[in-house]
Amino acid sequence: MSESPSGPVKVLVIDDSNTIRRSAEMFLSQAGFEVILAEDGFDALAKISDHQPKVIFIDIMMPRLDGYQTCALIKQHPLLKSTPVIMLSSKDGVFDRARGRLAGSDRYLTKPFTREGLIGAVNQYVKPSPVSS
Protein backbone atom coordinates (compact mmCIF):
# COMPACT_ATOMS: atom_id res chain seq x y z
CA MET A 1 0.00 0.00 0.00
CA SER A 2 1.25 3.46 -0.85
CA GLU A 3 -0.23 5.72 1.78
CA SER A 4 0.64 9.07 3.21
CA PRO A 5 -0.51 10.38 6.60
CA SER A 6 -3.55 11.88 4.83
CA GLY A 7 -4.54 8.56 3.24
CA PRO A 8 -3.82 6.85 -0.08
CA VAL A 9 -1.80 8.68 -2.71
CA LYS A 10 -4.14 10.27 -5.27
CA VAL A 11 -3.45 9.61 -8.94
CA LEU A 12 -5.39 11.24 -11.77
CA VAL A 13 -5.82 9.38 -15.07
CA ILE A 14 -7.01 11.47 -18.03
CA ASP A 15 -7.96 9.52 -21.15
CA ASP A 16 -10.91 9.69 -23.53
CA SER A 17 -10.92 5.88 -23.77
CA ASN A 18 -13.08 4.24 -21.12
CA THR A 19 -11.08 1.01 -21.54
CA ILE A 20 -7.77 2.75 -20.82
CA ARG A 21 -9.23 4.64 -17.83
CA ARG A 22 -10.66 1.46 -16.33
CA SER A 23 -7.45 -0.54 -16.89
CA ALA A 24 -5.35 2.16 -15.24
CA GLU A 25 -7.87 2.45 -12.40
CA MET A 26 -7.78 -1.30 -11.78
CA PHE A 27 -3.96 -1.52 -11.81
CA LEU A 28 -3.45 1.53 -9.59
CA SER A 29 -6.25 0.89 -7.09
CA GLN A 30 -5.03 -2.71 -6.61
CA ALA A 31 -1.66 -1.20 -5.68
CA GLY A 32 -3.33 0.96 -3.02
CA PHE A 33 -3.59 4.28 -4.84
CA GLU A 34 -6.72 6.42 -4.87
CA VAL A 35 -7.60 6.88 -8.54
CA ILE A 36 -9.47 9.85 -9.97
CA LEU A 37 -10.66 9.53 -13.58
CA ALA A 38 -11.23 12.24 -16.17
CA GLU A 39 -12.27 11.81 -19.79
CA ASP A 40 -10.72 14.98 -21.22
CA GLY A 41 -8.64 18.02 -20.32
CA PHE A 42 -11.57 20.19 -19.24
CA ASP A 43 -12.93 17.47 -16.98
CA ALA A 44 -9.42 16.98 -15.56
CA LEU A 45 -8.80 20.64 -14.76
CA ALA A 46 -11.92 20.76 -12.58
CA LYS A 47 -10.97 17.51 -10.81
CA ILE A 48 -7.36 18.60 -10.22
CA SER A 49 -8.44 21.57 -8.11
CA ASP A 50 -10.93 19.41 -6.17
CA HIS A 51 -8.66 16.42 -5.51
CA GLN A 52 -5.05 17.69 -5.78
CA PRO A 53 -3.52 14.47 -7.14
CA LYS A 54 0.15 13.68 -6.49
CA VAL A 55 0.70 12.23 -9.99
CA ILE A 56 -1.19 12.85 -13.25
CA PHE A 57 -1.33 10.56 -16.29
CA ILE A 58 -2.51 12.27 -19.50
CA ASP A 59 -3.41 10.73 -22.84
CA ILE A 60 -2.06 12.82 -25.72
CA MET A 61 -4.86 12.32 -28.25
CA MET A 62 -8.10 13.67 -26.75
CA PRO A 63 -10.95 15.79 -28.07
CA ARG A 64 -11.38 19.47 -27.13
CA LEU A 65 -8.18 19.89 -25.11
CA ASP A 66 -5.38 17.47 -26.02
CA GLY A 67 -2.77 16.09 -23.65
CA TYR A 68 -0.10 18.61 -24.62
CA GLN A 69 -2.44 21.55 -23.98
CA THR A 70 -3.69 20.06 -20.72
CA CYS A 71 -0.14 19.40 -19.51
CA ALA A 72 0.92 22.96 -20.37
CA LEU A 73 -2.05 24.40 -18.45
CA ILE A 74 -1.24 22.26 -15.41
CA LYS A 75 2.44 23.24 -15.47
CA GLN A 76 1.59 26.96 -15.81
CA HIS A 77 -0.40 26.88 -12.56
CA PRO A 78 1.82 27.95 -9.61
CA LEU A 79 0.40 25.32 -7.23
CA LEU A 80 0.58 22.51 -9.78
CA LYS A 81 3.85 23.08 -11.63
CA SER A 82 5.72 20.60 -9.43
CA THR A 83 3.05 17.87 -9.84
CA PRO A 84 4.51 15.10 -12.02
CA VAL A 85 2.70 14.73 -15.35
CA ILE A 86 3.19 11.50 -17.29
CA MET A 87 2.09 11.43 -20.92
CA LEU A 88 0.32 8.31 -22.22
CA SER A 89 0.43 7.63 -25.92
CA SER A 90 0.35 4.91 -28.50
CA LYS A 91 2.88 7.00 -30.44
CA ASP A 92 6.49 6.35 -29.52
CA GLY A 93 8.34 8.72 -31.81
CA VAL A 94 11.13 11.12 -30.85
CA PHE A 95 8.97 14.05 -31.98
CA ASP A 96 6.09 12.99 -29.70
CA ARG A 97 8.39 12.61 -26.71
CA ALA A 98 10.04 15.97 -27.40
CA ARG A 99 6.67 17.69 -27.74
CA GLY A 100 5.62 16.16 -24.41
CA ARG A 101 8.76 17.55 -22.78
CA LEU A 102 8.11 20.98 -24.27
CA ALA A 103 4.60 20.92 -22.79
CA GLY A 104 6.19 20.19 -19.41
CA SER A 105 5.68 16.44 -19.00
CA ASP A 106 7.95 14.61 -16.60
CA ARG A 107 7.78 11.20 -18.23
CA TYR A 108 6.32 9.40 -21.25
CA LEU A 109 4.67 5.97 -21.20
CA THR A 110 3.55 4.17 -24.32
CA LYS A 111 0.25 2.31 -24.59
CA PRO A 112 -0.54 -0.41 -24.06
CA PHE A 113 1.01 0.12 -20.63
CA THR A 114 1.63 -2.60 -18.06
CA ARG A 115 0.62 -2.70 -14.42
CA GLU A 116 4.31 -2.55 -13.49
CA GLY A 117 4.91 0.41 -15.81
CA LEU A 118 2.11 2.47 -14.28
CA ILE A 119 2.96 1.65 -10.67
CA GLY A 120 6.66 2.16 -11.32
CA ALA A 121 5.95 5.58 -12.81
CA VAL A 122 3.95 6.64 -9.75
CA ASN A 123 6.56 5.28 -7.34
CA GLN A 124 9.27 7.22 -9.18
CA TYR A 125 7.60 10.45 -7.99
CA VAL A 126 5.89 9.39 -4.77
CA LYS A 127 7.89 7.91 -1.94
CA PRO A 128 6.52 4.38 -1.51
CA SER A 129 5.61 3.32 2.01
CA PRO A 130 7.96 0.86 3.71
CA VAL A 131 5.25 -1.84 3.66
CA SER A 132 4.56 -3.13 0.16
CA SER A 133 1.68 -5.33 -0.84
N, C-alpha and C positions, 0 to 999 in steps of 0.2 A: 504494500500500500504506500502510495506517495501522498503523505498528508503534512500539512503545516499546522501550526497551533490554531489557525482559524478554520480548519477542516481540509477536505480534499483539495488538491491543486485543480484550478479551473482551466480548462482548455477549450478554446473556441474553434469549431470546424466550419468553414464557409465553403460551400460547394453547391452548385445548382442541381447536381445529381443526387437524388434521394438514396440511391444505392451506395454511393461513395460516403455520404453523410452517415448512413446507418452502419456501414462497415467500420468507419473510423470510430463512431460512438461505441460500438461493441468492443473493439480492440482496446480503446482507452479506458472505458468504464470497467472492463474486466481487470485492468491493471490498477484500479483504484482512483482514477482521475474523475473529476466532475466534468461532464461534457456539455457544452452549450452548442447548439446547432443553428446555423443561419444559411438561408438559401441564396442570398446574393449580398453584394456590398452594402446596400442600403439597410437591409435587415441586420447585417452584422454591426454596422455603426451604432445602431440603437442598442443592440445587445451588449456591445463592448462597454458603453457607459453604465449600463445597469449591472453587469456582472464582473467587470474588471478581470478578464482572464489573464493568466500568467504566460500562456503561450497561445499563438494564433496560427492556424493552418488556413491558407487561402488558395482556392482553385484559381488558375489564371483565366480560363475561358468561362466567363459568366455573362449573362445578359445585363443590361443597364449600366452597371459599374463593374468593370473587369477587375481581376486580381491585382494587376499593376496599379490601377487607380486607387483601389481600396487600400493597398499597402502604403502607397504614398500619403493618403489622407491620415492613416493611422500614425505613420512616422512623423507627420507634420504637427501632430497634437503634442503639446509639451508634457502631458502626463502619460502619454502612451509611447513616446519615441524609444524608450528602452525596452518595451515589450517585444520579445522575439516573434518575428513573423516568418513562417515557413511556407514557401510557395509549393503548391501541388500542381503537377502538370503531366500530361501524357507526352508532352514534347520534351526532348532531352538535348536540344541543340545548344551550342555555345552562345548563340544570340539570345535565346530564351533565358538562359541563366544570367547573362550579363544584364539583360533588361530587368530581371528580377532584382539584381543587386542595385541597379540604378534607382529602382522604386523604393529601395530600402530594406529588402528582405534579408534575413539573417541566414537562411538556408534554403535549399531546393530539393524537394523529393519528387521522384517520378512515380506516376501511377502505371500499373497497379502497385500500391505500396503494400508492405508487409506489416504484420503486427509489431515485429521487432523494430522495423524502420520507424514507425510512428512513435513507439514508446521510447526508443533510443533518442529520437529527435527531441522529445519533451525532456527527457532526463539530462540531455546536454545543457539545457538552460535552467532547469529546476533541480535544486539539490535533492536527490532521492533520499527518502528516510532510511535509517539504518536497517529497518526490518523490511525485507522484500518478500513478496508473495510468490 
